[in-house]
Protein backbone atom coordinates (compact mmCIF):
# COMPACT_ATOMS: atom_id res chain seq x y z
CA UNK A 1 0.00 0.00 0.00
CA UNK A 2 2.81 2.41 0.83
CA UNK A 3 4.39 1.82 -2.59
CA UNK A 4 1.09 2.43 -4.36
CA UNK A 5 0.47 5.65 -2.45
CA UNK A 6 3.99 6.86 -3.30
CA UNK A 7 3.38 6.19 -6.98
CA UNK A 8 0.00 7.94 -6.93
CA UNK A 9 1.51 10.99 -5.24
CA UNK A 10 4.30 11.15 -7.80
CA UNK A 11 1.79 10.99 -10.66
CA UNK A 12 -0.19 13.86 -9.14
CA UNK A 13 2.97 15.95 -8.78
CA UNK A 14 3.87 15.29 -12.43
CA UNK A 15 0.39 16.31 -13.56
CA UNK A 16 0.43 19.48 -11.48
CA UNK A 17 3.81 20.41 -12.89
CA UNK A 18 2.39 20.36 -16.42
CA UNK A 19 1.17 23.94 -16.14
CA UNK A 20 4.70 25.26 -15.49
CA UNK A 21 6.43 23.28 -18.25
CA UNK A 22 8.31 25.30 -20.82
CA UNK A 23 10.12 22.78 -22.95
CA UNK A 24 13.05 24.09 -25.00
CA UNK A 25 14.46 22.19 -27.97
CA UNK A 26 18.11 21.28 -27.22
CA UNK A 27 18.82 18.70 -29.92
CA UNK A 28 17.24 17.74 -33.24
CA UNK A 29 18.98 14.92 -35.07
CA UNK A 30 17.96 11.85 -37.07
CA UNK A 31 14.26 12.61 -36.51
CA UNK A 32 14.73 12.57 -32.74
CA UNK A 33 14.00 15.77 -30.87
CA UNK A 34 15.30 16.34 -27.35
CA UNK A 35 13.71 18.98 -25.11
CA UNK A 36 14.66 20.27 -21.66
CA UNK A 37 12.92 22.31 -19.00
CA UNK A 38 13.70 23.44 -15.47
CA UNK A 39 10.81 22.61 -13.15
CA UNK A 40 10.28 24.22 -9.78
CA UNK A 41 11.77 22.28 -6.88
CA UNK A 42 14.21 20.22 -8.95
CA UNK A 43 17.98 20.63 -8.92
CA UNK A 44 18.45 19.50 -12.52
CA UNK A 45 16.44 19.84 -15.70
CA UNK A 46 13.85 17.41 -16.96
CA UNK A 47 14.53 16.02 -20.44
CA UNK A 48 12.18 14.59 -23.02
CA UNK A 49 12.71 12.81 -26.32
CA UNK A 50 10.10 12.64 -29.08
CA UNK A 51 10.16 10.60 -32.25
CA UNK A 52 8.09 8.38 -34.51
CA UNK A 53 8.81 4.69 -34.92
CA UNK A 54 7.56 2.59 -37.85
CA UNK A 55 6.12 -0.15 -35.66
CA UNK A 56 2.77 -0.72 -34.01
CA UNK A 57 2.23 -0.07 -30.32
CA UNK A 58 2.23 -3.75 -29.34
CA UNK A 59 5.68 -4.28 -30.84
CA UNK A 60 7.18 -1.29 -29.02
CA UNK A 61 5.53 -2.19 -25.71
CA UNK A 62 6.84 -5.76 -26.00
CA UNK A 63 10.36 -4.42 -26.49
CA UNK A 64 10.07 -2.07 -23.52
CA UNK A 65 8.98 -4.93 -21.28
CA UNK A 66 11.90 -7.17 -22.25
CA UNK A 67 14.07 -6.41 -19.23
CA UNK A 68 16.89 -8.76 -20.24
CA UNK A 69 17.44 -6.72 -23.42
CA UNK A 70 18.25 -3.54 -21.48
CA UNK A 71 22.03 -3.60 -22.20
CA UNK A 72 21.27 -3.83 -25.93
CA UNK A 73 19.50 -0.49 -26.17
CA UNK A 74 19.36 1.55 -22.95
CA UNK A 75 22.45 3.75 -22.80
CA UNK A 76 25.06 2.46 -20.31
CA UNK A 77 22.68 -0.18 -18.93
CA UNK A 78 24.47 -3.04 -17.20
CA UNK A 79 21.45 -5.00 -15.95
CA UNK A 80 17.72 -4.53 -15.55
CA UNK A 81 15.57 -7.03 -13.66
CA UNK A 82 11.98 -7.22 -12.53
CA UNK A 83 12.21 -7.98 -8.82
CA UNK A 84 8.53 -7.88 -7.87
CA UNK A 85 5.19 -8.04 -9.66
CA UNK A 86 2.45 -6.34 -7.68
CA UNK A 87 -0.23 -6.92 -10.34
CA UNK A 88 -0.56 -6.75 -14.14
CA UNK A 89 -0.08 -2.99 -14.08
CA UNK A 90 2.49 -2.49 -11.35
CA UNK A 91 5.97 -3.94 -11.19
CA UNK A 92 9.25 -3.12 -9.48
CA UNK A 93 12.54 -3.10 -11.37
CA UNK A 94 16.17 -2.85 -10.35
CA UNK A 95 18.52 -1.20 -12.84
CA UNK A 96 22.29 -0.86 -12.79
CA UNK A 97 24.03 1.63 -15.10
CA UNK A 98 27.66 2.30 -15.91
CA UNK A 99 29.09 5.73 -15.10
CA UNK A 100 31.71 7.71 -17.01
CA UNK A 101 35.40 7.95 -16.15
CA UNK A 102 36.32 6.80 -12.65
CA UNK A 103 32.87 7.17 -11.07
CA UNK A 104 31.15 4.19 -9.49
CA UNK A 105 28.27 2.51 -11.29
CA UNK A 106 24.80 3.75 -10.33
CA UNK A 107 21.73 1.72 -9.47
CA UNK A 108 18.10 2.43 -8.67
CA UNK A 109 14.74 0.78 -8.04
CA UNK A 110 11.71 1.90 -10.01
CA UNK A 111 8.05 1.07 -9.60
CA UNK A 112 6.16 1.07 -12.90
CA UNK A 113 2.49 1.75 -13.54
CA UNK A 114 0.96 1.03 -16.95
CA UNK A 115 -2.23 2.71 -18.16
CA UNK A 116 -4.13 2.10 -21.39
CA UNK A 117 -6.63 4.26 -23.27
CA UNK A 118 -8.91 1.93 -25.27
CA UNK A 119 -10.26 4.79 -27.42
CA UNK A 120 -6.87 5.76 -28.82
CA UNK A 121 -5.06 2.48 -28.01
CA UNK A 122 -2.35 4.55 -26.33
CA UNK A 123 -0.13 3.43 -23.47
CA UNK A 124 1.48 5.48 -20.71
CA UNK A 125 4.14 3.91 -18.48
CA UNK A 126 5.11 5.89 -15.39
CA UNK A 127 8.20 4.83 -13.42
CA UNK A 128 9.08 6.35 -10.06
CA UNK A 129 12.09 5.62 -7.86
CA UNK A 130 11.73 3.75 -4.58
CA UNK A 131 15.31 4.03 -3.30
CA UNK A 132 14.88 2.05 -0.09
CA UNK A 133 13.17 -0.96 -1.63
CA UNK A 134 16.23 -3.14 -0.95
CA UNK A 135 19.75 -2.95 0.41
CA UNK A 136 22.58 -1.10 -1.24
CA UNK A 137 24.91 -2.81 -3.71
CA UNK A 138 28.65 -2.88 -3.21
CA UNK A 139 30.56 -0.54 -5.54
CA UNK A 140 27.35 1.22 -6.60
CA UNK A 141 25.86 4.60 -5.81
CA UNK A 142 22.11 4.35 -5.16
CA UNK A 143 20.21 7.04 -7.06
CA UNK A 144 17.24 8.33 -5.10
CA UNK A 145 15.62 10.82 -7.47
CA UNK A 146 14.54 9.15 -10.70
CA UNK A 147 11.30 9.31 -12.70
CA UNK A 148 10.45 8.32 -16.25
CA UNK A 149 7.37 8.46 -18.44
CA UNK A 150 6.96 6.53 -21.69
CA UNK A 151 4.05 7.52 -23.93
CA UNK A 152 3.10 5.38 -26.95
CA UNK A 153 0.42 6.76 -29.25
CA UNK A 154 -0.63 5.23 -32.60
CA UNK A 155 -0.68 7.81 -35.39
CA UNK A 156 -1.10 5.53 -38.38
CA UNK A 157 -0.90 1.95 -39.55
CA UNK A 158 2.31 0.56 -38.02
CA UNK A 159 3.41 4.06 -36.97
CA UNK A 160 3.70 5.14 -33.34
CA UNK A 161 4.54 8.47 -31.72
CA UNK A 162 6.96 7.81 -28.86
CA UNK A 163 7.72 10.20 -26.01
CA UNK A 164 10.27 9.48 -23.29
CA UNK A 165 10.46 11.93 -20.39
CA UNK A 166 13.20 11.57 -17.79
CA UNK A 167 14.26 13.18 -14.56
CA UNK A 168 17.35 11.70 -12.99
CA UNK A 169 20.02 13.02 -10.69
CA UNK A 170 23.17 10.98 -11.51
CA UNK A 171 24.93 12.65 -8.54
CA UNK A 172 27.95 13.68 -10.57
CA UNK A 173 29.85 16.71 -9.22
CA UNK A 174 29.11 19.36 -11.90
CA UNK A 175 25.61 20.29 -13.07
CA UNK A 176 26.65 20.72 -16.71
CA UNK A 177 28.18 17.21 -16.72
CA UNK A 178 24.92 15.79 -15.39
CA UNK A 179 22.92 17.56 -18.09
CA UNK A 180 25.23 16.48 -20.91
CA UNK A 181 25.17 12.90 -19.70
CA UNK A 182 21.35 12.87 -19.45
CA UNK A 183 20.89 14.42 -22.90
CA UNK A 184 23.26 11.90 -24.48
CA UNK A 185 21.63 9.03 -22.58
CA UNK A 186 18.09 9.84 -23.66
CA UNK A 187 19.11 10.29 -27.31
CA UNK A 188 21.12 7.05 -27.43
CA UNK A 189 18.31 5.17 -25.67
CA UNK A 190 15.76 6.22 -28.29
CA UNK A 191 18.23 5.28 -31.03
CA UNK A 192 18.66 1.91 -29.35
CA UNK A 193 14.91 1.36 -29.13
CA UNK A 194 14.56 1.98 -32.85
CA UNK A 195 17.05 -0.80 -33.55
CA UNK A 196 15.65 -3.16 -30.92
CA UNK A 197 12.09 -3.17 -32.29
CA UNK A 198 13.39 -4.50 -35.61
CA UNK A 199 13.79 -7.92 -33.98
CA UNK A 200 11.05 -10.25 -35.28
CA UNK A 201 10.32 -11.58 -31.78
CA UNK A 202 8.67 -8.32 -30.74
CA UNK A 203 6.47 -8.09 -33.83
CA UNK A 204 5.01 -11.47 -32.88
CA UNK A 205 3.60 -10.05 -29.64
CA UNK A 206 -0.04 -9.03 -29.79
CA UNK A 207 -1.90 -8.07 -26.63
CA UNK A 208 -5.27 -9.73 -26.37
CA UNK A 209 -8.50 -7.89 -25.64
CA UNK A 210 -8.67 -9.51 -22.20
CA UNK A 211 -5.13 -8.36 -21.34
CA UNK A 212 -5.97 -4.81 -22.32
CA UNK A 213 -9.28 -4.93 -20.43
CA UNK A 214 -7.39 -5.81 -17.24
CA UNK A 215 -5.29 -2.65 -17.59
CA UNK A 216 -8.44 -0.55 -17.86
CA UNK A 217 -10.33 -2.32 -15.06
CA UNK A 218 -7.50 -1.73 -12.60
CA UNK A 219 -7.43 2.03 -13.19
C-alpha positions in Angstrom: 0.0 0.0 0.0 2.8 2.4 0.8 4.4 1.8 -2.6 1.1 2.4 -4.4 0.5 5.7 -2.4 4.0 6.9 -3.3 3.4 6.2 -7.0 0.0 7.9 -6.9 1.5 11.0 -5.2 4.3 11.2 -7.8 1.8 11.0 -10.7 -0.2 13.9 -9.1 3.0 15.9 -8.8 3.9 15.3 -12.4 0.4 16.3 -13.6 0.4 19.5 -11.5 3.8 20.4 -12.9 2.4 20.4 -16.4 1.2 23.9 -16.1 4.7 25.3 -15.5 6.4 23.3 -18.2 8.3 25.3 -20.8 10.1 22.8 -23.0 13.1 24.1 -25.0 14.5 22.2 -28.0 18.1 21.3 -27.2 18.8 18.7 -29.9 17.2 17.7 -33.2 19.0 14.9 -35.1 18.0 11.8 -37.1 14.3 12.6 -36.5 14.7 12.6 -32.7 14.0 15.8 -30.9 15.3 16.3 -27.3 13.7 19.0 -25.1 14.7 20.3 -21.7 12.9 22.3 -19.0 13.7 23.4 -15.5 10.8 22.6 -13.1 10.3 24.2 -9.8 11.8 22.3 -6.9 14.2 20.2 -8.9 18.0 20.6 -8.9 18.4 19.5 -12.5 16.4 19.8 -15.7 13.9 17.4 -17.0 14.5 16.0 -20.4 12.2 14.6 -23.0 12.7 12.8 -26.3 10.1 12.6 -29.1 10.2 10.6 -32.3 8.1 8.4 -34.5 8.8 4.7 -34.9 7.6 2.6 -37.8 6.1 -0.1 -35.7 2.8 -0.7 -34.0 2.2 -0.1 -30.3 2.2 -3.7 -29.3 5.7 -4.3 -30.8 7.2 -1.3 -29.0 5.5 -2.2 -25.7 6.8 -5.8 -26.0 10.4 -4.4 -26.5 10.1 -2.1 -23.5 9.0 -4.9 -21.3 11.9 -7.2 -22.3 14.1 -6.4 -19.2 16.9 -8.8 -20.2 17.4 -6.7 -23.4 18.2 -3.5 -21.5 22.0 -3.6 -22.2 21.3 -3.8 -25.9 19.5 -0.5 -26.2 19.4 1.6 -23.0 22.4 3.7 -22.8 25.1 2.5 -20.3 22.7 -0.2 -18.9 24.5 -3.0 -17.2 21.5 -5.0 -15.9 17.7 -4.5 -15.5 15.6 -7.0 -13.7 12.0 -7.2 -12.5 12.2 -8.0 -8.8 8.5 -7.9 -7.9 5.2 -8.0 -9.7 2.5 -6.3 -7.7 -0.2 -6.9 -10.3 -0.6 -6.8 -14.1 -0.1 -3.0 -14.1 2.5 -2.5 -11.4 6.0 -3.9 -11.2 9.3 -3.1 -9.5 12.5 -3.1 -11.4 16.2 -2.9 -10.3 18.5 -1.2 -12.8 22.3 -0.9 -12.8 24.0 1.6 -15.1 27.7 2.3 -15.9 29.1 5.7 -15.1 31.7 7.7 -17.0 35.4 8.0 -16.1 36.3 6.8 -12.7 32.9 7.2 -11.1 31.2 4.2 -9.5 28.3 2.5 -11.3 24.8 3.8 -10.3 21.7 1.7 -9.5 18.1 2.4 -8.7 14.7 0.8 -8.0 11.7 1.9 -10.0 8.1 1.1 -9.6 6.2 1.1 -12.9 2.5 1.7 -13.5 1.0 1.0 -17.0 -2.2 2.7 -18.2 -4.1 2.1 -21.4 -6.6 4.3 -23.3 -8.9 1.9 -25.3 -10.3 4.8 -27.4 -6.9 5.8 -28.8 -5.1 2.5 -28.0 -2.4 4.6 -26.3 -0.1 3.4 -23.5 1.5 5.5 -20.7 4.1 3.9 -18.5 5.1 5.9 -15.4 8.2 4.8 -13.4 9.1 6.3 -10.1 12.1 5.6 -7.9 11.7 3.7 -4.6 15.3 4.0 -3.3 14.9 2.0 -0.1 13.2 -1.0 -1.6 16.2 -3.1 -1.0 19.7 -2.9 0.4 22.6 -1.1 -1.2 24.9 -2.8 -3.7 28.7 -2.9 -3.2 30.6 -0.5 -5.5 27.3 1.2 -6.6 25.9 4.6 -5.8 22.1 4.4 -5.2 20.2 7.0 -7.1 17.2 8.3 -5.1 15.6 10.8 -7.5 14.5 9.2 -10.7 11.3 9.3 -12.7 10.4 8.3 -16.3 7.4 8.5 -18.4 7.0 6.5 -21.7 4.1 7.5 -23.9 3.1 5.4 -26.9 0.4 6.8 -29.2 -0.6 5.2 -32.6 -0.7 7.8 -35.4 -1.1 5.5 -38.4 -0.9 2.0 -39.5 2.3 0.6 -38.0 3.4 4.1 -37.0 3.7 5.1 -33.3 4.5 8.5 -31.7 7.0 7.8 -28.9 7.7 10.2 -26.0 10.3 9.5 -23.3 10.5 11.9 -20.4 13.2 11.6 -17.8 14.3 13.2 -14.6 17.3 11.7 -13.0 20.0 13.0 -10.7 23.2 11.0 -11.5 24.9 12.7 -8.5 27.9 13.7 -10.6 29.9 16.7 -9.2 29.1 19.4 -11.9 25.6 20.3 -13.1 26.6 20.7 -16.7 28.2 17.2 -16.7 24.9 15.8 -15.4 22.9 17.6 -18.1 25.2 16.5 -20.9 25.2 12.9 -19.7 21.4 12.9 -19.5 20.9 14.4 -22.9 23.3 11.9 -24.5 21.6 9.0 -22.6 18.1 9.8 -23.7 19.1 10.3 -27.3 21.1 7.1 -27.4 18.3 5.2 -25.7 15.8 6.2 -28.3 18.2 5.3 -31.0 18.7 1.9 -29.3 14.9 1.4 -29.1 14.6 2.0 -32.9 17.1 -0.8 -33.5 15.6 -3.2 -30.9 12.1 -3.2 -32.3 13.4 -4.5 -35.6 13.8 -7.9 -34.0 11.0 -10.2 -35.3 10.3 -11.6 -31.8 8.7 -8.3 -30.7 6.5 -8.1 -33.8 5.0 -11.5 -32.9 3.6 -10.0 -29.6 0.0 -9.0 -29.8 -1.9 -8.1 -26.6 -5.3 -9.7 -26.4 -8.5 -7.9 -25.6 -8.7 -9.5 -22.2 -5.1 -8.4 -21.3 -6.0 -4.8 -22.3 -9.3 -4.9 -20.4 -7.4 -5.8 -17.2 -5.3 -2.7 -17.6 -8.4 -0.5 -17.9 -10.3 -2.3 -15.1 -7.5 -1.7 -12.6 -7.4 2.0 -13.2 
